Amino acid sequence: MPSSIAGHIPFVISHVQRCDPKSILDVGIGWGKWGALCREYLDVWQRRIDRAEWQVAIHGIEIHRPYVHQGSIFQYDSIYVGDATAEVPRLRDMGLRFDCVLAMDMIEHQKPGAAAKLLRDCILLARKRCIVAIPLGEAWLEGNRKFAEQVSPYEAHRSAWTQAMVEDTIPTRILDQKIVQVPRGPVGCYVIEGGAK
């Protein structure tokens, strides 16, 4: 779905604020919630109300063009429309790095090998922090079936994750984590040390 659970919002935003980023990459923007929240709590919270006063560069990647709407276009400095498995390495090859990379509820939309590589690539693109949310457990494979059939095939869950898989895939330190229980099962949120030097 172009949205995700609300339970991670305070945890993520508090870590984003502590990171004090000057640049953010939101991988898989969906409806643009994270871009809007980051804009609010990094710029507007500092009384930088007008766009001309904003000091944080917020960029996004989204594969499904219909999700890119006027609200997200306003909140983000740029949005790359394309597949994150190609766009994230392309940005690295261009020499771009971001203080904070968000990959919220989107890793599971890739097949297992591609998902693990994308997770590592996101971490390597981050100078300070990479924050990732991933549904945990086999039950999530059925998570978006109707949405994928009716709205966008990109919404299908193609990989199932466990806590051990997350820990084994991450090449740097997990600095903090929070597991939120929802009716379908747990969703892990991980604050990871950036891999870009």
MDAnalysis code that builds the backbone (N, CA, C; Angstrom):
import MDAnalysis as mda
import numpy as np

u = mda.Universe.empty(591, n_residues=197, atom_resindex=np.repeat(np.arange(197), 3), trajectory=True)
u.add_TopologyAttr("name", ["N", "CA", "C"] * 197)
u.add_TopologyAttr("resid", np.arange(1, 198))
u.add_TopologyAttr("resname", ["MET", "PRO", "SER", "SER", "ILE", "ALA", "GLY", "HIS", "ILE", "PRO", "PHE", "VAL", "ILE", "SER", "HIS", "VAL", "GLN", "ARG", "CYS", "ASP", "PRO", "LYS", "SER", "ILE", "LEU", "ASP", "VAL", "GLY", "ILE", "GLY", "TRP", "GLY", "LYS", "TRP", "GLY", "ALA", "LEU", "CYS", "ARG", "GLU", "TYR", "LEU", "ASP", "VAL", "TRP", "GLN", "ARG", "ARG", "ILE", "ASP", "ARG", "ALA", "GLU", "TRP", "GLN", "VAL", "ALA", "ILE", "HIS", "GLY", "ILE", "GLU", "ILE", "HIS", "ARG", "PRO", "TYR", "VAL", "HIS", "GLN", "GLY", "SER", "ILE", "PHE", "GLN", "TYR", "ASP", "SER", "ILE", "TYR", "VAL", "GLY", "ASP", "ALA", "THR", "ALA", "GLU", "VAL", "PRO", "ARG", "LEU", "ARG", "ASP", "MET", "GLY", "LEU", "ARG", "PHE", "ASP", "CYS", "VAL", "LEU", "ALA", "MET", "ASP", "MET", "ILE", "GLU", "HIS", "GLN", "LYS", "PRO", "GLY", "ALA", "ALA", "ALA", "LYS", "LEU", "LEU", "ARG", "ASP", "CYS", "ILE", "LEU", "LEU", "ALA", "ARG", "LYS", "ARG", "CYS", "ILE", "VAL", "ALA", "ILE", "PRO", "LEU", "GLY", "GLU", "ALA", "TRP", "LEU", "GLU", "GLY", "ASN", "ARG", "LYS", "PHE", "ALA", "GLU", "GLN", "VAL", "SER", "PRO", "TYR", "GLU", "ALA", "HIS", "ARG", "SER", "ALA", "TRP", "THR", "GLN", "ALA", "MET", "VAL", "GLU", "ASP", "THR", "ILE", "PRO", "THR", "ARG", "ILE", "LEU", "ASP", "GLN", "LYS", "ILE", "VAL", "GLN", "VAL", "PRO", "ARG", "GLY", "PRO", "VAL", "GLY", "CYS", "TYR", "VAL", "ILE", "GLU", "GLY", "GLY", "ALA", "LYS"])
u.atoms.positions = np.array([
    [0.836, -1.189, 0.000],
    [0.000, 0.000, 0.000],
    [0.874, 1.242, 0.000],
    [0.324, 2.342, -0.459],
    [1.106, 3.575, -0.437],
    [1.195, 4.179, 0.955],
    [0.759, 3.425, 1.960],
    [0.797, 3.881, 3.340],
    [1.376, 2.749, 4.194],
    [1.476, 2.973, 5.473],
    [1.999, 1.941, 6.373],
    [1.454, 2.197, 7.770],
    [1.776, 1.306, 8.695],
    [1.238, 1.425, 10.043],
    [1.695, 2.732, 10.708],
    [0.860, 3.230, 11.604],
    [1.167, 4.485, 12.287],
    [2.059, 4.287, 13.505],
    [2.185, 3.047, 13.989],
    [2.884, 2.791, 15.233],
    [4.351, 3.172, 15.259],
    [4.974, 3.294, 14.089],
    [6.399, 3.636, 14.044],
    [6.661, 5.140, 13.977],
    [5.629, 5.933, 13.790],
    [5.857, 7.357, 13.514],
    [6.667, 8.053, 14.615],
    [6.288, 8.009, 15.899],
    [7.086, 8.722, 16.913],
    [8.525, 8.203, 17.005],
    [8.698, 6.884, 16.908],
    [10.027, 6.270, 16.984],
    [10.912, 6.775, 15.842],
    [10.383, 6.748, 14.630],
    [11.172, 7.153, 13.458],
    [11.477, 8.643, 13.500],
    [10.469, 9.448, 13.741],
    [10.699, 10.895, 13.713],
    [11.659, 11.330, 14.815],
    [11.589, 10.714, 15.988],
    [12.535, 11.088, 17.048],
    [13.967, 10.749, 16.631],
    [14.162, 9.612, 15.963],
    [15.511, 9.262, 15.500],
    [15.962, 10.163, 14.344],
    [15.045, 10.517, 13.468],
    [15.405, 11.434, 12.378],
    [15.833, 12.778, 12.962],
    [15.083, 13.292, 13.923],
    [15.453, 14.576, 14.540],
    [16.811, 14.501, 15.223],
    [17.083, 13.412, 15.944],
    [18.385, 13.261, 16.621],
    [19.533, 13.193, 15.621],
    [19.269, 12.622, 14.473],
    [20.277, 12.506, 13.416],
    [20.627, 13.878, 12.829],
    [19.682, 14.851, 12.928],
    [19.863, 16.215, 12.412],
    [20.368, 16.203, 10.964],
    [19.609, 15.560, 10.069],
    [20.096, 15.448, 8.690],
    [19.917, 16.737, 7.901],
    [20.807, 16.948, 6.970],
    [20.662, 18.035, 5.995],
    [20.137, 17.486, 4.675],
    [20.181, 16.150, 4.542],
    [19.648, 15.514, 3.337],
    [19.040, 14.165, 3.708],
    [17.914, 13.855, 3.067],
    [17.179, 12.615, 3.313],
    [16.805, 12.000, 1.979],
    [16.869, 10.680, 1.907],
    [16.323, 9.944, 0.773],
    [15.254, 9.011, 1.314],
    [14.046, 9.152, 0.795],
    [12.910, 8.310, 1.160],
    [12.712, 7.315, 0.019],
    [13.050, 6.055, 0.260],
    [12.998, 5.029, -0.780],
    [11.617, 4.380, -0.745],
    [10.833, 4.619, -1.797],
    [9.464, 4.117, -1.847],
    [8.533, 5.066, -1.127],
    [8.318, 6.252, -1.696],
    [7.595, 7.298, -0.960],
    [6.120, 6.978, -0.749],
    [5.536, 6.131, -1.600],
    [4.114, 5.873, -1.458],
    [3.329, 7.174, -1.488],
    [2.494, 7.402, -0.488],
    [1.672, 8.591, -0.428],
    [2.453, 9.817, 0.031],
    [3.693, 9.644, 0.445],
    [4.533, 10.776, 0.821],
    [4.512, 11.154, 2.292],
    [4.016, 10.224, 3.121],
    [3.902, 10.506, 4.559],
    [5.240, 10.868, 5.186],
    [6.291, 10.089, 4.901],
    [7.564, 10.321, 5.578],
    [8.213, 11.624, 5.125],
    [8.062, 11.957, 3.859],
    [8.585, 13.241, 3.393],
    [7.894, 14.405, 4.088],
    [6.557, 14.293, 4.227],
    [5.796, 15.359, 4.884],
    [6.162, 15.472, 6.362],
    [6.290, 14.330, 7.043],
    [6.641, 14.357, 8.469],
    [8.060, 14.881, 8.680],
    [8.980, 14.463, 7.827],
    [10.355, 14.973, 7.952],
    [10.393, 16.472, 7.687],
    [9.655, 16.913, 6.681],
    [9.618, 18.355, 6.395],
    [9.066, 19.117, 7.602],
    [7.989, 18.593, 8.194],
    [7.375, 19.272, 9.333],
    [8.320, 19.343, 10.521],
    [8.947, 18.219, 10.870],
    [9.719, 18.179, 12.110],
    [11.183, 18.565, 11.959],
    [11.639, 18.790, 10.722],
    [13.006, 19.259, 10.532],
    [13.067, 20.727, 10.102],
    [12.094, 21.166, 9.330],
    [12.082, 22.562, 8.886],
    [10.988, 23.378, 9.579],
    [9.738, 22.961, 9.438],
    [8.631, 23.754, 9.998],
    [8.763, 23.862, 11.510],
    [9.179, 22.790, 12.175],
    [9.375, 22.782, 13.630],
    [10.404, 23.834, 14.047],
    [11.316, 24.166, 13.138],
    [12.351, 25.176, 13.400],
    [11.922, 26.571, 12.906],
    [10.615, 26.731, 12.681],
    [10.022, 27.999, 12.235],
    [10.424, 28.385, 10.816],
    [10.868, 27.415, 10.033],
    [11.136, 27.665, 8.614],
    [9.883, 27.226, 7.848],
    [8.917, 28.107, 7.812],
    [7.595, 27.795, 7.276],
    [7.577, 27.855, 5.745],
    [8.135, 28.903, 5.198],
    [8.104, 29.110, 3.743],
    [9.125, 28.218, 3.052],
    [8.747, 27.717, 1.903],
    [9.616, 26.821, 1.133],
    [11.009, 27.429, 0.916],
    [11.069, 28.724, 0.692],
    [12.349, 29.398, 0.448],
    [13.281, 29.312, 1.660],
    [12.727, 29.060, 2.839],
    [13.522, 28.988, 4.071],
    [13.983, 27.566, 4.403],
    [13.442, 26.583, 3.748],
    [13.759, 25.190, 4.080],
    [15.247, 24.913, 3.922],
    [15.798, 24.159, 4.859],
    [17.231, 23.860, 4.833],
    [17.542, 22.383, 4.651],
    [16.531, 21.537, 4.734],
    [16.738, 20.097, 4.594],
    [16.317, 19.675, 3.191],
    [17.208, 19.011, 2.489],
    [16.893, 18.497, 1.154],
    [16.276, 17.107, 1.305],
    [15.036, 16.968, 0.864],
    [14.340, 15.689, 0.972],
    [14.057, 15.173, -0.437],
    [14.610, 14.003, -0.734],
    [14.455, 13.386, -2.046],
    [13.739, 12.051, -1.883],
    [13.121, 11.585, -2.945],
    [12.398, 10.327, -2.864],
    [12.536, 9.500, -4.120],
    [12.229, 8.224, -3.971],
    [12.150, 7.287, -5.087],
    [10.774, 6.634, -5.016],
    [10.106, 6.529, -6.144],
    [8.815, 5.843, -6.202],
    [8.663, 5.143, -7.551],
    [8.320, 3.869, -7.514],
    [8.179, 3.094, -8.748],
    [6.835, 3.314, -9.428],
    [5.797, 3.619, -8.662],
    [4.434, 3.710, -9.200],
    [4.057, 5.177, -9.380],
    [4.180, 5.669, -10.598],
    [3.987, 7.101, -10.885],
    [2.671, 7.681, -10.342],
    [1.541, 6.955, -10.363],
    [0.305, 7.544, -9.839],
    [0.381, 7.952, -8.354],
    [1.315, 7.394, -7.597],
    [1.449, 7.807, -6.195],
    [2.085, 9.193, -6.050],
    [2.765, 9.637, -7.075],
    [3.424, 10.949, -7.015],
    [2.350, 12.007, -7.303],
    [1.914, 12.718, -6.272],
    [0.813, 13.674, -6.382],
    [1.293, 15.067, -5.973],
    [0.422, 16.036, -6.078],
    [0.805, 17.424, -5.801],
    [1.341, 17.620, -4.383],
    [0.781, 16.906, -3.410],
    [1.266, 17.045, -2.036],
    [2.699, 16.568, -1.891],
    [3.014, 15.419, -2.493],
    [4.384, 14.916, -2.378],
    [5.350, 15.759, -3.207],
    [4.895, 16.223, -4.350],
    [5.765, 17.074, -5.171],
    [6.153, 18.325, -4.396],
    [5.241, 18.857, -3.587],
    [5.538, 20.050, -2.791],
    [6.538, 19.748, -1.677],
    [6.383, 18.613, -0.982],
    [7.204, 18.305, 0.193],
    [8.632, 17.884, -0.167],
    [8.799, 17.230, -1.314],
    [10.104, 16.684, -1.704],
    [10.817, 17.654, -2.641],
    [12.147, 17.701, -2.523],
    [12.941, 18.513, -3.442],
    [13.018, 17.866, -4.814],
    [13.063, 16.540, -4.835],
    [13.017, 15.804, -6.095],
    [12.488, 14.404, -5.826],
    [11.855, 13.840, -6.842],
    [11.348, 12.469, -6.763],
    [11.805, 11.742, -8.025],
    [12.555, 10.668, -7.831],
    [12.991, 9.835, -8.942],
    [11.930, 8.755, -9.138],
    [11.340, 8.705, -10.327],
    [10.339, 7.678, -10.616],
    [11.070, 6.506, -11.262],
    [11.093, 5.386, -10.542],
    [11.780, 4.200, -11.048],
    [11.870, 3.139, -9.976],
    [12.457, 2.033, -10.340],
    [12.622, 0.887, -9.459],
    [13.787, 1.152, -8.502],
    [13.539, 1.062, -7.214],
    [14.580, 1.343, -6.216],
    [15.793, 0.434, -6.383],
    [15.591, -0.801, -6.865],
    [16.742, -1.706, -7.034],
    [17.707, -1.187, -8.092],
    [17.243, -0.337, -8.988],
    [18.121, 0.308, -9.976],
    [18.493, 1.723, -9.551],
    [17.543, 2.450, -8.956],
    [17.770, 3.859, -8.614],
    [18.767, 4.037, -7.472],
    [18.691, 3.217, -6.432],
    [19.609, 3.368, -5.301],
    [21.061, 3.161, -5.739],
    [21.398, 2.079, -6.468],
    [22.782, 1.947, -6.947],
    [23.185, 3.067, -7.912],
    [22.242, 3.537, -8.724],
    [22.550, 4.624, -9.662],
    [22.940, 5.890, -8.896],
    [22.212, 6.196, -7.828],
    [22.553, 7.366, -7.019],
    [23.931, 7.205, -6.380],
    [24.235, 5.985, -5.911],
    [25.575, 5.734, -5.345],
    [26.645, 5.918, -6.407],
    [26.393, 5.396, -7.618],
    [27.362, 5.523, -8.708],
    [27.591, 6.985, -9.093],
    [26.573, 7.813, -8.884],
    [26.696, 9.247, -9.154],
    [27.471, 9.958, -8.047],
    [27.818, 9.220, -6.987],
    [28.554, 9.811, -5.872],
    [27.672, 10.492, -4.846],
    [26.352, 10.309, -4.950],
    [25.448, 10.934, -3.989],
    [25.384, 10.116, -2.710],
    [25.311, 10.807, -1.588],
    [25.089, 10.199, -0.289],
    [24.087, 11.080, 0.446],
    [23.373, 10.502, 1.385],
    [22.351, 11.219, 2.132],
    [22.608, 11.003, 3.612],
    [22.375, 12.027, 4.417],
    [22.579, 11.878, 5.862],
    [21.681, 10.781, 6.426],
    [20.455, 10.715, 5.930],
    [19.494, 9.723, 6.424],
    [18.764, 9.102, 5.239],
    [18.694, 7.789, 5.222],
    [17.927, 7.065, 4.203],
    [16.794, 6.336, 4.915],
    [15.576, 6.530, 4.422],
    [14.407, 5.846, 4.947],
    [13.954, 4.801, 3.928],
    [13.754, 3.583, 4.384],
    [13.193, 2.515, 3.542],
    [12.076, 1.874, 4.359],
    [10.924, 2.490, 4.304],
    [9.833, 2.135, 5.196],
    [8.822, 1.233, 4.497],
    [8.746, -0.006, 4.958],
    [7.772, -0.963, 4.437],
    [7.853, -1.102, 2.930],
    [9.061, -1.275, 2.401],
    [9.189, -1.482, 0.966],
    [10.178, -2.580, 0.590],
    [11.060, -2.959, 1.488],
    [12.037, -4.021, 1.190],
    [11.322, -5.323, 0.839],
    [10.229, -5.613, 1.531],
    [9.500, -6.875, 1.333],
    [8.823, -6.966, -0.028],
    [8.810, -5.891, -0.784],
    [8.204, -5.920, -2.119],
    [9.173, -6.454, -3.172],
    [10.387, -6.796, -2.755],
    [11.394, -7.369, -3.653],
    [11.541, -8.865, -3.375],
    [11.976, -9.613, -4.381],
    [12.290, -11.026, -4.166],
    [13.479, -11.112, -3.211],
    [13.644, -12.242, -2.497],
    [14.618, -12.307, -1.399],
    [16.025, -11.790, -1.713],
    [16.644, -12.247, -2.779],
    [18.004, -11.801, -3.085],
    [18.074, -10.315, -3.378],
    [17.127, -9.841, -4.186],
    [17.084, -8.410, -4.521],
    [16.755, -7.577, -3.291],
    [15.914, -8.107, -2.405],
    [15.549, -7.389, -1.184],
    [16.761, -7.196, -0.285],
    [17.548, -8.247, -0.094],
    [18.740, -8.156, 0.754],
    [19.747, -7.173, 0.167],
    [19.932, -7.228, -1.149],
    [20.873, -6.303, -1.800],
    [20.387, -4.863, -1.664],
    [19.086, -4.639, -1.866],
    [18.543, -3.283, -1.744],
    [18.718, -2.752, -0.324],
    [18.478, -3.587, 0.668],
    [18.672, -3.163, 2.056],
    [20.120, -2.742, 2.291],
    [21.067, -3.555, 1.845],
    [22.488, -3.200, 2.012],
    [22.837, -1.924, 1.237],
    [22.303, -1.789, 0.018],
    [22.581, -0.598, -0.790],
    [22.043, 0.667, -0.118],
    [20.866, 0.572, 0.499],
    [20.306, 1.730, 1.213],
    [21.220, 2.136, 2.372],
    [21.732, 1.152, 3.099],
    [22.627, 1.434, 4.219],
    [23.906, 2.099, 3.726],
    [24.443, 1.628, 2.615],
    [25.675, 2.192, 2.077],
    [25.496, 3.596, 1.521],
    [24.250, 3.971, 1.229],
    [23.956, 5.308, 0.724],
    [23.824, 6.330, 1.855],
    [23.692, 5.836, 3.087],
    [23.452, 6.702, 4.246],
    [24.755, 7.090, 4.933],
    [24.925, 8.385, 5.165],
    [26.107, 8.855, 5.901],
    [25.932, 8.645, 7.402],
    [24.755, 8.969, 7.936],
    [24.539, 8.896, 9.378],
    [23.653, 7.726, 9.770],
    [22.438, 7.676, 9.230],
    [21.465, 6.666, 9.635],
    [20.675, 6.152, 8.444],
    [20.341, 4.877, 8.511],
    [19.367, 4.274, 7.619],
    [18.271, 3.714, 8.522],
    [17.049, 4.103, 8.269],
    [15.926, 3.630, 9.082],
    [15.030, 2.792, 8.182],
    [14.798, 1.564, 8.616],
    [14.103, 0.585, 7.786],
    [12.967, -0.030, 8.587],
    [11.795, -0.158, 7.970],
    [10.681, -0.909, 8.556],
    [10.398, -2.105, 7.657],
    [10.289, -3.292, 8.264],
    [10.063, -4.529, 7.507],
    [9.053, -5.398, 8.254],
    [7.963, -5.799, 7.586],
    [7.061, -6.771, 8.201],
    [7.796, -8.087, 8.430],
    [7.549, -8.718, 9.562],
    [8.250, -9.949, 9.924],
    [7.275, -11.125, 9.919],
    [7.642, -12.184, 9.215],
    [6.843, -13.402, 9.237],
    [6.192, -13.730, 7.905],
    [5.899, -15.014, 7.733],
    [5.301, -15.539, 6.502],
    [3.902, -14.981, 6.246],
    [3.158, -14.650, 7.292],
    [1.784, -14.167, 7.103],
    [1.734, -12.921, 6.234],
    [2.826, -12.159, 6.208],
    [2.848, -10.921, 5.432],
    [2.915, -11.152, 3.933],
    [3.248, -12.362, 3.491],
    [3.290, -12.624, 2.052],
    [1.914, -12.419, 1.413],
    [0.874, -12.600, 2.195],
    [-0.489, -12.367, 1.701],
    [-0.943, -10.937, 1.974],
    [-0.085, -10.147, 2.564],
    [-0.451, -8.834, 3.083],
    [-1.178, -7.898, 2.149],
    [-0.737, -7.763, 0.936],
    [-1.300, -6.762, 0.037],
    [-1.917, -7.367, -1.209],
    [-2.336, -8.602, -1.149],
    [-2.788, -9.283, -2.358],
    [-3.881, -8.504, -3.092],
    [-4.946, -8.134, -2.399],
    [-6.035, -7.423, -3.069],
    [-5.579, -6.065, -3.585],
    [-4.772, -5.381, -2.792],
    [-4.270, -4.076, -3.225],
    [-3.401, -4.236, -4.469],
    [-2.560, -5.270, -4.490],
    [-1.700, -5.524, -5.650],
    [-2.529, -5.856, -6.883],
    [-3.606, -6.590, -6.697],
    [-4.458, -6.961, -7.830],
    [-5.279, -5.785, -8.342],
    [-5.722, -4.920, -7.449],
    [-6.651, -3.857, -7.832],
    [-5.986, -2.509, -8.119],
    [-4.824, -2.250, -7.523],
    [-4.221, -0.920, -7.639],
    [-2.878, -0.954, -8.362],
    [-1.946, -1.760, -7.873],
    [-0.599, -1.775, -8.446],
    [0.076, -3.110, -8.178],
    [0.608, -3.766, -9.203],
    [1.314, -5.026, -8.978],
    [2.569, -4.858, -8.125],
    [3.070, -3.645, -8.025],
    [4.262, -3.389, -7.204],
    [3.989, -3.564, -5.719],
    [2.725, -3.624, -5.329],
    [2.360, -3.748, -3.922],
    [2.477, -5.174, -3.382],
    [2.670, -6.144, -4.243],
    [2.773, -7.540, -3.783],
    [3.988, -7.713, -2.872],
    [3.816, -8.488, -1.812],
    [4.938, -8.844, -0.944],
    [5.625, -10.060, -1.553],
    [6.919, -9.941, -1.824],
    [7.648, -10.992, -2.513],
    [8.696, -11.677, -1.644],
    [8.915, -11.160, -0.443],
    [9.857, -11.819, 0.464],
    [9.321, -11.733, 1.888],
    [9.570, -12.783, 2.641],
    [9.191, -12.827, 4.053],
    [10.466, -12.740, 4.881],
    [10.428, -11.943, 5.931],
    [11.613, -11.675, 6.743],
    [11.413, -12.153, 8.175],
    [12.534, -12.512, 8.793],
    [12.562, -12.793, 10.226],
    [13.560, -11.832, 10.860],
    [13.518, -11.742, 12.181],
    [14.478, -10.897, 12.895],
    [15.910, -11.343, 12.585],
    [16.141, -12.644, 12.564],
    [17.491, -13.159, 12.285],
    [17.947, -12.788, 10.885],
    [17.044, -12.835, 9.894],
    [17.410, -12.458, 8.528],
    [17.804, -10.985, 8.457],
    [17.053, -10.154, 9.146],
    [17.382, -8.727, 9.160],
    [18.782, -8.539, 9.748],
    [19.027, -9.147, 10.898],
    [20.322, -8.992, 11.560],
    [21.462, -9.528, 10.701],
    [21.232, -10.639, 10.005],
    [22.277, -11.233, 9.158],
    [22.559, -10.401, 7.903],
    [21.572, -9.659, 7.434],
    [21.704, -8.892, 6.192],
    [22.382, -7.548, 6.412],
    [22.180, -6.965, 7.574],
    [22.679, -5.611, 7.832],
    [24.189, -5.637, 8.077],
    [24.951, -4.867, 7.254],
    [26.417, -4.901, 7.371],
    [26.991, -3.969, 8.436],
    [26.158, -3.133, 9.050],
    [26.632, -2.208, 10.084],
    [25.827, -2.450, 11.355],
    [26.001, -1.602, 12.370],
    [25.333, -1.818, 13.660],
    [23.870, -1.386, 13.637],
    [23.031, -2.178, 14.284],
    [21.669, -1.744, 14.582],
    [21.753, -0.935, 15.873],
    [21.415, 0.357, 15.794],
    [21.550, 1.254, 16.933],
    [20.323, 1.239, 17.835],
    [19.174, 0.962, 17.246],
    [17.928, 0.889, 18.013],
    [16.913, 0.140, 17.167],
    [15.908, -0.408, 17.810],
    [14.858, -1.103, 17.072],
    [13.582, -1.111, 17.880],
    [12.485, -1.247, 17.155],
    [11.175, -1.327, 17.794],
    [10.324, -2.282, 16.972],
    [9.668, -3.205, 17.652],
    [8.753, -4.133, 16.996],
    [7.334, -3.718, 17.375],
    [6.502, -3.484, 16.374],
    [5.107, -3.127, 16.596],
    [4.242, -4.307, 16.166],
    [3.330, -4.714, 17.042],
    [2.408, -5.801, 16.731],
    [1.130, -5.225, 16.124],
    [0.751, -5.748, 14.977],
    [-0.519, -5.402, 14.347],
    [-1.253, -6.712, 14.082],
    [-2.522, -6.681, 13.694],
    [-3.268, -7.931, 13.549],
    [-2.597, -8.996, 12.669],
    [-1.946, -8.604, 11.600],
    [-1.315, -9.601, 10.728],
    [-0.025, -10.162, 11.328],
    [0.609, -9.401, 12.202],
    [1.855, -9.858, 12.801],
    [2.779, -8.702, 13.106],
    [4.027, -8.999, 13.466],
    [4.965, -7.936, 13.855],
    [5.559, -7.196, 12.657],
    [5.883, -5.942, 12.901],
    [6.615, -5.132, 11.932],
    [7.818, -4.562, 12.679],
    [9.001, -4.864, 12.191],
    [10.215, -4.370, 12.825],
    [10.651, -3.052, 12.224],
    [11.120, -2.166, 13.060],
    [11.685, -0.903, 12.608],
    [13.088, -0.806, 13.185],
    [14.071, -0.560, 12.325],
    [15.476, -0.638, 12.702],
    [16.184, 0.676, 12.359],
    [16.912, 1.205, 13.317],
    [17.766, 2.366, 13.102],
    [19.175, 1.822, 12.971],
    [19.764, 2.032, 11.798],
    [21.009, 1.380, 11.432],
    [22.086, 2.433, 11.191],
    [23.271, 2.128, 11.660],
    [24.414, 3.009, 11.401],
    [24.662, 3.108, 9.902],
    [24.841, 4.338, 9.409],
    [25.100, 4.533, 7.989],
    [26.404, 3.881, 7.563],
    [26.443, 3.472, 6.311],
    [27.630, 2.803, 5.789],
    [28.495, 3.674, 4.918],
    [28.030, 4.871, 4.557],
    [28.807, 5.759, 3.697],
    [29.852, 6.490, 4.516],
    [31.055, 6.530, 4.009],
    [32.134, 7.241, 4.693],
    [32.625, 8.403, 3.849],
])
